[in-house]
Amino acid sequence: MLVRTARPLSLIISHHLHPSCTRPLEQTFRWGVGSVAAASRGPRSMDPEAPTTNPPPTPAEFSAESTNPAATDTTGGQEKTPPVGLLPGETVVKEGKAAILFPSANEVFYNPVQEFNRDLTCAVITEFARDLLAQRGVKVVVPGEKERVVVSLSEETNEAEVQAEEKNGAEEPAVTATAGEKCERGLRVLEGLAASGLRSVRFALEVPGLQSVTANDFSTKAAALIARNAQYNGVSHLLQASCRDASMLMYEMRGKKERYDVIDLDPYGSPASFLDAAVQAVSEGGLLCVTCTDMAVMAGNSGETCYSKYGSVSIKAKYCHEMALRIILHSLDQRAGVYQRYIQPLLSVSVDFYIRVFVRVFTGQATVKNSASKQALVYNCVGCGSFHFQRMGRRTSNGKHMKYSAATGPPVGPECEHCGQRHQLGGPIWAEPIHDLAFVQKVLSGVSGNPSRFGTSKRIEGMLSMVTEELEDVPLYYTVDSLSSTIHCNTPPLLQFRSALLHAGHRVSLSHACKNAIKTDAPPAAIWDIMRCWEQANPVKREKLSPTSPAFKILSTKPGLEACFTVREDANPQSRKRHLTRFQENPQAFWGPKARAKVGGGILTDLQDKRKKCQNKRKNQITDSSQLKSFPCKRFRQGTCTHGEKCSYSHDLEQPNEEKME
């Protein structure tokens, strides 16, 4: 029997350090009141470290003693002071139904722009729980949700799907699960790098059908903040704080009965070091949610670094954002294959400065053999941007059996057939569909049917609508502006270019990853034929083109087809017709990745000055050479400057403040 205290518990963290290192040897959570009762319960089976488990007060007792912001007013109103008092310098940050205590110093990382990421994750886990718990005889109930209506952007409705929905709704499970309540047959969730615990608290308050949520962080200050936030929001019965190394925690939970149903990884930078443990610690058919914010590496700025982290070479191309999604999916599938497991992508999105993937992980030796045929190398022309794929393996069906063999290639010659330039080699990348359209439709229906649930519902609805319109069997994309730039002509209107592809008998769609993207199954030869026809109607000055330029060689060839640019009705997708919020403007100034949290908190005082100085540096170029004296001479620092006093740059050995920062 659980013994509960009549007043909120205070948290004291004892953090002992070895004299020769800074790695914590012991993190102990001591409770001032009720410690005997907490010790009598013993460790829970799902939490490998018993001292990190919080005594779970009942929601009734907690609300009786305090004014819980999550239980009263979540959309606004005057905030009352709860018994979990604010420490000096702390503020309350509200997001969704959660109210998080957050220190003013930069001791625990928090990025308000990631609200879209957290909203989307709550929506995805809700639908995942709905499907999984239905098999366990549990019905998920979401507050504010009316009858489930399948949202379809197409004008035609599938009667078979509607009948299936009605049939499934007729057999309702006897057990129901609501948000904020513990479900014994529910999901076990792990957030490996929780920081302030905002995401985990939102899971506990907004996602129904959860058995437990483990919010882990290696920082003792973050772990203490997570425990206080759990009390502040009245979810200590669901959420347990953990102060562990995320990889070690997941490695210890690799047993089939100890695995988590959902693992969420949202690190500061690359998640590469956590992927191996994550694919082992997630349950059979479980959900793995991964965020990557190292887009500079994955978008082609450092291909060798990308290979060392993800086993794939990135290319700096117009389709770099979708390629980044396919790189992380390739890395996950490759690491899962080591343990005879494979992935099934549910949803993969590229948003602003990061990418987010949701995949299910299964076990099956026979299916793992298909992995090689799901990966492909990318041949990208450096002149015109045409690309081709080379599968890593070949799979052919031989009756009831599958035959595997080596792939044949390459698909291109030494030079590009269109412009005569060389090819770059990138990858391997995931070449299969990156979305499960049936699952995406369920998430879209849940969000559009309950728009008040999330603060970014309009943006989620717009992005998921575009995802459902994408050609799922066509990897990567072209952009209309880059095609026009290659041959130095005017850019054709998007609808006219899409109509020309449709008139030519090809499929075409937009992409959520880029505003001007064109995904099509048309070969590069057909695309350039259409651009040649457009150039004939909008001619360029051929005499100014260099004979060795890609534009000269492309336009020197006569088009093989007569393109029709008459706008078709089906060229304009439904998401565009409905004026959905597909690509949102920057929400605020300096909205990108925030500074990394550091011991003692605080941000360098001149960081903001450096950002302002570098903002629009290409637009506001220096025209007066005297202004260059404020910048150090790199050649002088290396000892190779031969200009002496006539050098336009400074030879002062003392670096300015901006150069001293790490």
C-alpha positions in Angstrom: 0.0 0.0 0.0 1.4 3.4 -1.0 1.9 6.0 1.8 1.4 9.5 0.6 2.4 12.8 2.1 0.0 15.6 2.8 2.3 18.3 1.5 4.4 18.7 -1.6 7.8 17.0 -1.4 11.0 19.0 -1.6 13.9 17.6 -3.8 17.5 17.6 -2.7 20.2 16.4 -5.0 23.4 15.0 -3.7 26.0 15.1 -6.4 29.4 13.6 -5.5 32.4 14.1 -7.9 35.6 12.1 -8.0 38.6 14.3 -7.4 40.2 13.3 -10.7 37.2 13.8 -13.0 34.0 15.6 -13.5 31.8 12.6 -14.2 29.1 12.1 -11.5 29.6 8.9 -9.6 26.4 9.1 -7.7 23.2 11.0 -8.2 20.8 10.6 -5.3 17.3 12.1 -5.1 16.4 12.5 -1.4 12.9 13.4 -0.2 12.5 15.5 2.9 9.1 14.0 3.8 7.8 10.5 3.2 11.2 8.9 2.5 10.4 5.8 4.5 7.2 5.2 2.4 9.2 5.8 -0.8 11.8 3.2 0.2 9.2 0.6 1.1 7.9 0.5 -2.4 11.2 -0.6 -3.9 12.4 0.0 -7.5 10.0 -0.2 -10.4 10.7 -2.7 -13.1 10.7 -0.1 -15.8 13.2 2.3 -14.2 16.7 0.9 -13.9 17.7 3.4 -11.3 15.4 3.4 -8.3 16.6 6.7 -6.7 15.5 8.7 -9.7 11.8 7.7 -9.3 9.6 10.3 -7.8 6.9 9.3 -5.1 3.6 9.6 -7.1 1.1 11.8 -5.3 -2.4 11.4 -6.5 -3.8 14.1 -8.7 -6.6 14.8 -6.2 -4.1 15.4 -3.3 -1.9 17.5 -5.6 -4.7 19.7 -6.8 -6.1 20.1 -3.3 -2.8 21.5 -2.1 -1.9 23.5 -5.1 -3.2 25.5 -8.0 -2.1 23.3 -10.9 -1.7 25.4 -14.1 -2.2 22.3 -16.3 -5.5 21.4 -14.5 -7.1 24.9 -14.5 -6.4 27.3 -17.4 -4.2 26.2 -20.2 -5.0 28.9 -22.8 -4.5 32.0 -20.7 -5.7 33.7 -17.6 -4.0 34.9 -14.5 -1.5 32.5 -13.1 -1.5 31.6 -9.4 1.5 30.7 -7.3 1.7 27.0 -6.7 3.3 25.5 -3.5 6.3 24.3 -5.6 7.8 27.8 -5.2 9.8 29.5 -7.8 13.6 29.7 -7.2 15.4 33.0 -7.7 15.5 33.8 -11.4 13.0 31.2 -12.4 10.1 31.9 -14.8 7.1 29.9 -15.9 6.9 29.0 -19.6 3.5 27.8 -20.8 3.2 25.5 -23.9 0.2 23.3 -24.6 -1.2 22.1 -21.3 2.1 22.3 -19.6 3.6 25.1 -17.4 7.3 24.6 -17.0 9.6 26.2 -14.4 12.6 27.4 -16.3 15.8 29.1 -15.0 16.7 32.5 -16.5 20.3 31.4 -16.8 21.2 29.1 -19.7 21.8 26.1 -17.4 19.0 23.9 -19.1 18.4 24.0 -22.8 15.0 25.2 -24.1 14.0 26.4 -27.6 10.5 27.9 -27.9 10.6 27.5 -31.7 10.5 23.7 -31.4 6.8 24.0 -30.3 5.8 22.7 -33.7 8.1 19.7 -33.2 6.6 18.9 -29.8 3.0 19.4 -31.1 3.6 17.1 -34.0 5.1 14.5 -31.7 2.1 14.5 -29.4 -0.2 14.1 -32.4 1.9 11.2 -33.8 2.2 9.3 -30.5 -1.6 9.8 -29.9 -2.4 8.0 -33.2 0.2 5.4 -32.6 -1.3 4.7 -29.1 -4.8 4.6 -30.6 -3.7 1.8 -33.1 -1.6 -0.2 -30.7 -3.9 0.0 -27.6 -6.9 -1.0 -29.8 -5.1 -4.4 -30.1 -4.9 -4.6 -26.3 -8.6 -3.8 -25.8 -8.1 -0.2 -24.8 -9.9 2.8 -26.3 -8.1 6.1 -26.4 -10.1 9.2 -25.5 -8.8 12.6 -26.5 -10.3 15.7 -24.9 -12.2 17.9 -27.4 -12.2 15.3 -30.1 -15.5 14.6 -31.8 -16.3 11.7 -34.1 -13.4 10.6 -36.2 -13.7 11.9 -39.8 -11.1 10.7 -42.3 -9.7 13.8 -44.0 -9.1 13.3 -47.7 -7.8 16.0 -50.0 -9.0 14.1 -53.0 -12.5 14.8 -54.4 -13.3 11.1 -54.6 -14.2 9.2 -51.4 -13.4 5.6 -50.8 -16.6 3.9 -49.6 -14.7 0.8 -48.5 -12.6 2.8 -46.1 -15.7 4.5 -44.6 -17.4 1.1 -44.1 -14.3 -0.2 -42.5 -14.2 2.8 -40.1 -17.9 2.2 -39.1 -17.3 -1.5 -38.6 -14.3 -0.8 -36.3 -16.2 1.8 -34.4 -19.0 -0.6 -33.7 -16.8 -2.9 -31.6 -15.6 -0.5 -28.9 -13.3 -1.7 -26.2 -14.5 -1.8 -22.6 -11.5 -0.1 -21.2 -10.9 3.6 -21.9 -7.7 5.7 -21.5 -7.6 9.4 -21.1 -4.8 11.9 -20.9 -3.2 12.5 -17.6 -4.3 9.1 -16.2 -2.1 6.0 -15.8 -3.1 3.1 -18.1 -1.9 -0.3 -16.9 -1.9 -1.6 -20.4 -0.6 1.6 -21.9 2.7 2.7 -23.5 6.0 3.1 -21.8 7.7 6.2 -23.1 11.4 7.3 -22.8 12.7 10.7 -23.6 16.4 10.2 -23.6 17.5 13.8 -23.5 14.8 15.7 -21.7 16.5 18.9 -20.6 13.7 20.8 -18.8 11.3 17.9 -19.2 8.8 20.0 -21.2 8.2 17.4 -23.8 7.7 14.6 -21.2 5.3 16.7 -19.2 3.3 17.4 -22.3 3.2 13.7 -23.1 1.9 13.0 -19.6 -0.8 15.8 -19.8 -1.9 15.5 -23.5 -1.3 11.9 -24.7 -3.8 9.3 -23.5 -3.0 5.7 -22.9 0.4 6.0 -21.2 1.7 3.7 -18.5 4.8 5.6 -17.6 7.1 8.4 -19.0 10.8 8.4 -18.2 12.4 11.8 -18.6 16.2 11.3 -18.6 19.0 13.8 -18.7 22.7 13.5 -17.8 22.7 16.9 -16.2 21.9 16.8 -12.5 20.4 20.4 -12.7 18.2 19.2 -15.6 17.1 16.1 -13.7 16.2 18.2 -10.6 14.2 20.6 -12.8 12.4 17.7 -14.4 11.3 16.4 -11.0 10.1 19.8 -9.9 8.2 20.3 -13.2 6.5 16.9 -12.7 5.3 18.0 -9.3 4.3 21.5 -10.6 2.1 20.0 -13.3 0.7 17.2 -11.1 2.0 14.3 -13.2 4.4 12.6 -10.8 2.2 9.5 -10.9 3.2 9.2 -14.6 6.5 10.9 -15.0 9.8 9.8 -13.4 13.0 11.8 -13.6 16.2 10.0 -14.4 19.8 11.2 -14.3 21.7 8.7 -16.5 23.7 8.5 -19.6 21.1 8.1 -22.3 23.0 5.4 -24.2 23.7 3.3 -21.1 20.1 3.6 -20.0 18.8 2.3 -23.3 21.5 -0.5 -23.4 20.3 -1.7 -20.0 16.7 -1.9 -21.3 17.4 -4.1 -24.3 15.6 -7.1 -22.8 12.3 -8.0 -24.6 10.2 -7.4 -21.5 12.0 -4.2 -20.6 12.0 -2.3 -23.9 10.1 1.0 -24.3 7.1 1.3 -26.6 8.2 4.9 -27.6 11.7 6.4 -27.5 12.1 10.1 -28.3 15.6 11.5 -29.1 15.9 15.2 -29.6 19.6 16.0 -28.9 21.4 19.3 -29.4 23.1 18.5 -32.7 23.6 15.0 -34.0 21.8 11.9 -32.6 24.3 9.5 -34.2 25.8 8.4 -30.9 22.4 7.3 -29.6 21.0 5.4 -32.6 22.6 2.1 -31.9 21.2 1.9 -28.4 17.8 3.2 -29.5 17.1 0.6 -32.2 17.8 -2.1 -29.5 15.8 -0.6 -26.7 12.5 0.0 -28.6 9.9 -2.8 -28.4 8.7 -4.9 -31.3 6.7 -2.6 -33.5 7.6 0.3 -31.2 7.9 3.9 -32.2 11.3 5.7 -32.5 11.2 9.5 -32.9 14.5 11.2 -33.9 15.4 14.8 -34.4 18.6 16.0 -36.2 19.6 19.6 -36.0 23.1 19.2 -37.6 21.7 20.3 -41.0 25.0 21.8 -42.1 26.5 18.3 -42.1 23.6 16.5 -43.6 22.9 19.1 -46.3 26.3 18.8 -47.9 28.6 21.3 -46.2 30.7 18.5 -44.8 30.2 15.2 -46.6 33.1 13.4 -44.9 31.7 14.3 -41.5 28.3 13.0 -42.6 29.8 9.7 -43.6 31.6 9.3 -40.3 28.3 9.9 -38.4 25.6 8.3 -40.6 27.5 6.1 -43.1 26.4 8.3 -46.0 28.0 11.1 -48.0 25.8 14.2 -48.3 25.7 16.4 -51.4 25.2 20.1 -51.6 22.2 20.2 -53.9 18.8 21.8 -54.1 17.2 18.6 -52.8 19.5 18.5 -49.7 16.6 18.7 -47.2 14.9 15.6 -48.4 18.2 13.9 -48.9 18.9 14.6 -45.2 15.7 12.7 -44.3 16.8 9.7 -46.4 20.3 9.8 -44.9 19.0 9.4 -41.3 16.5 6.7 -42.4 19.4 4.8 -44.1 21.5 5.1 -40.9 18.6 3.8 -38.7 18.0 0.9 -41.1 21.6 0.0 -41.3 22.1 0.0 -37.5 18.9 -2.0 -36.9 20.0 -4.6 -39.5 22.9 -5.5 -37.3 20.4 -6.9 -34.7 18.2 -8.5 -37.4 15.7 -5.6 -37.1 14.3 -3.3 -39.8 12.5 0.0 -39.9 9.1 1.1 -41.3 8.9 4.9 -41.8 5.6 6.5 -40.6 6.4 10.2 -41.1 9.5 12.1 -42.1 9.5 15.9 -42.2 12.0 18.6 -42.9 11.2 21.7 -40.9 13.2 25.0 -40.8 16.7 24.1 -39.4 16.0 20.5 -38.4 14.5 17.2 -39.6 12.2 14.9 -37.7 11.5 11.2 -38.5 9.0 8.7 -36.9 9.7 5.1 -37.6 8.5 1.7 -36.3 11.1 -1.0 -35.6 10.4 -4.7 -36.2 12.4 -7.9 -36.0 12.6 -10.3 -38.9 15.7 -12.0 -40.5 14.0 -12.6 -43.9 12.8 -9.0 -44.2 16.2 -7.6 -43.2 17.6 -9.2 -46.4 15.6 -6.6 -48.4 17.7 -3.8 -46.8 20.3 -3.6 -49.6 17.7 -3.2 -52.3 16.1 -0.3 -50.3 19.3 1.8 -50.4 20.7 3.7 -53.3 23.7 5.8 -54.4 23.0 9.2 -56.0 24.8 10.4 -59.1 24.4 14.2 -59.2 25.5 16.3 -62.2 27.5 19.4 -61.1 26.5 21.3 -64.2 22.7 20.9 -64.7 21.7 19.3 -61.4 20.2 16.1 -63.0 20.4 13.1 -60.7 20.2 9.3 -61.1 20.0 6.4 -58.6 22.0 3.2 -58.3 20.4 0.6 -56.0 22.8 -1.1 -53.7 21.2 -4.5 -54.3 18.8 -6.3 -56.5 15.7 -8.3 -55.5 13.6 -10.4 -57.8 10.6 -12.6 -57.0 10.9 -16.2 -57.9 7.5 -17.7 -57.0 7.2 -17.9 -53.3 10.9 -17.2 -52.8 12.9 -14.0 -53.2 16.2 -14.0 -55.1 18.9 -11.5 -54.1 21.8 -10.5 -56.3 24.3 -7.7 -56.8 23.1 -4.6 -58.6 24.3 -3.6 -62.0 25.4 -0.2 -63.1 26.4 2.6 -63.2 23.3 4.4 -64.6 25.3 7.2 -66.1 28.4 7.6 -68.3 31.6 9.5 -67.5 29.9 12.8 -68.5 26.4 14.1 -68.2 24.4 13.4 -71.4 22.7 16.8 -71.1 25.5 19.3 -70.3 28.7 17.3 -70.5 29.8 18.0 -66.9 31.0 15.4 -64.4 28.9 13.7 -61.7 29.2 13.7 -57.9 28.6 10.5 -56.0 26.5 10.7 -52.8 24.8 8.3 -50.5 23.8 5.6 -49.9 20.4 6.9 -48.9 17.0 5.4 -48.2 15.3 5.0 -51.6 11.9 3.7 -50.4 8.9 5.8 -49.4 9.5 8.0 -46.3 5.9 8.2 -45.2 3.1 5.8 -44.4 0.2 7.7 -46.1 -2.5 5.7 -44.2 -0.9 6.7 -40.9 -0.4 10.3 -42.0 -4.1 10.5 -42.8 -5.0 9.4 -39.3 -2.7 12.1 -37.8 -4.1 14.7 -40.1 -7.7 13.7 -39.2 -6.9 14.0 -35.5 -5.4 17.4 -35.8 -7.9 18.9 -38.2 -10.8 17.5 -36.2 -9.6 19.1 -32.9 -7.8 22.3 -34.0 -7.8 23.8 -30.5 -5.6 21.0 -29.1 -2.3 22.4 -30.4 -1.0 25.9 -30.9 0.5 25.1 -34.3 -2.5 23.1 -35.6 -2.8 25.1 -38.8 0.8 24.6 -39.7 0.6 20.8 -38.9 -2.5 20.5 -41.0 -0.8 22.3 -43.9 2.4 20.3 -43.8 0.7 16.9 -43.4 -1.7 17.8 -46.3 1.4 18.4 -48.5 2.8 15.1 -47.3 -0.3 13.2 -48.4 0.0 14.8 -51.9 3.7 13.8 -52.4 4.6 11.1 -54.8 5.8 8.4 -52.4 7.7 6.4 -54.9 9.8 9.3 -56.3 12.9 10.2 -54.3 14.3 13.7 -54.3 13.1 16.6 -56.4 14.0 19.5 -58.7 13.3 23.2 -58.2 11.9 25.4 -60.9 14.2 28.3 -60.1 17.4 26.1 -60.3 16.3 24.7 -63.7 15.8 28.2 -65.0 19.0 29.4 -63.6 20.9 26.7 -65.4 19.9 27.9 -68.8 19.7 31.6 -67.7 16.0 32.1 -68.7 12.9 33.4 -67.0 11.4 31.1 -64.4 8.1 29.5 -65.6 5.1 29.8 -63.3 4.7 26.8 -61.1 1.3 25.8 -62.4 2.4 26.0 -66.0 5.5 23.9 -65.5 3.4 21.3 -63.6 0.8 21.3 -66.4 3.5 20.7 -69.0 4.6 17.6 -67.1 1.1 16.4 -66.8 0.4 17.0 -70.5 3.5 14.9 -71.3 2.0 12.0 -69.4 4.1 12.2 -66.3 3.1 12.4 -62.6 4.1 15.4 -60.6 3.7 16.7 -57.0 5.1 19.4 -54.7 7.3 18.7 -51.7 6.9 19.8 -48.1 10.7 20.2 -47.9 11.0 23.0 -50.4 8.6 25.7 -51.6 9.6 25.6 -55.3 10.1 21.8 -55.4 8.9 19.6 -58.2 8.7 15.8 -57.6 8.1 13.9 -60.8 8.7 10.5 -62.4 9.7 12.2 -65.6 13.3 11.5 -66.7 15.8 14.3 -66.8 15.6 14.3 -70.6 11.9 15.1 -70.6 12.4 17.9 -68.0 15.1 19.6 -70.1 12.9 19.2 -73.3 10.2 21.1 -71.4 12.7 23.8 -70.4 13.9 24.1 -74.0 10.3 24.7 -75.2 9.9 27.3 -72.5 13.1 29.0 -73.6 11.9 29.1 -77.2 8.9 31.2 -76.0 11.2 33.2 -73.7 14.5 33.3 -75.5 17.8 34.1 -73.9 20.8 35.9 -75.5 22.7 32.9 -76.9 25.6 35.1 -77.9 26.4 35.8 -74.3 26.6 32.1 -73.4 30.0 30.4 -73.1 30.4 27.4 -75.4 31.5 25.3 -72.4 28.6 26.3 -70.2 25.8 23.8 -69.4 23.2 26.3 -70.8 24.9 26.4 -74.2 25.0 22.6 -74.5 21.5 22.1 -73.3 20.0 24.8 -75.6 22.0 23.5 -78.6 19.9 20.4 -78.6 16.4 20.5 -80.2 13.6 19.5 -77.9 12.3 16.0 -78.4 8.7 16.9 -77.6 6.3 19.8 -78.0 5.5 21.0 -74.5 2.0 22.4 -73.7 2.0 25.0 -70.9 -1.8 25.4 -70.8 -2.8 25.2 -67.1 -4.7 22.1 -66.1 -7.2 21.9 -63.3 -5.3 19.0 -61.6 -2.0 21.0 -61.7 -3.1 23.0 -58.6 -3.0 20.7 -55.6 -5.8 20.8 -53.0 -3.5 22.1 -50.2 -2.7 25.1 -52.5 -6.3 25.7 -53.4 -7.4 25.7 -49.8 -4.6 28.2 -48.9 -3.3 26.1 -46.1 -0.3 27.2 -44.0 2.3 25.2 -45.8 5.5 27.2 -45.4 5.5 29.5 -42.4 7.5 32.7 -42.1 10.1 33.0 -39.4 8.3 33.4 -36.1 10.8 35.8 -34.6 14.3 37.4 -34.9 17.2 35.0 -34.3 14.7 32.1 -34.3 17.2 29.4 -35.2 19.1 27.0 -33.0 19.8 28.5 -29.6 23.0 28.5 -27.6 24.0 25.2 -26.0 23.3 24.9 -22.3 26.4 25.1 -20.2 27.4 24.6 -16.6 26.6 27.7 -14.5 24.3 29.0 -17.2 24.6 32.3 -19.1 25.2 33.2 -22.7 28.2 35.1 -24.0 27.4 38.8 -23.9 28.8 39.5 -27.4 27.0 36.5 -29.1 24.0 38.7 -30.0 26.4 41.4 -31.4 28.1 38.9 -33.5 24.8 37.6 -34.9 23.7 41.1 -35.8 27.1 41.8 -37.4 26.8 38.7 -39.6 23.2 39.3 -40.5 22.8 40.3 -44.2 26.6 40.5 -44.6 26.3 39.7 -48.3 23.6 42.3 -48.8 25.5 45.1 -47.0 28.9 44.6 -48.5 31.7 46.9 -47.5 32.5 49.4 -50.2 35.0 51.6 -48.3 38.4 49.9 -48.0 39.1 51.8 -44.8 36.5 49.8 -43.0 38.5 46.6 -43.7 41.0 47.6 -41.0 38.6 46.4 -38.4 39.0 42.8 -39.6 42.2 40.8 -38.9 44.4 39.6 -41.8 44.3 35.9 -42.0 47.5 35.7 -44.1 49.4 37.8 -41.6 48.3 35.5 -38.8 49.7 32.6 -40.9 52.9 34.5 -41.7 52.3 34.7 -45.5 51.1 38.3 -46.0 53.5 40.2 -48.3 51.6 43.5 -48.4 53.1 44.9 -45.1 51.6 48.3 -44.1 49.8 48.5 -47.5 47.5 45.6 -46.5 43.9 46.6 -46.3 43.3 44.4 -43.2 44.5 44.7 -39.7 47.9 43.2 -38.6 47.1 43.7 -34.9 47.8 40.4 -33.2 45.1 41.0 -30.6 41.9 39.5 -31.9 38.6 41.2 -31.5 35.9 39.8 -29.2 34.1 38.1 -32.0 37.1 36.0 -33.0 37.8 34.9 -29.4 34.5 33.1 -29.0 34.4 29.4 -29.3 
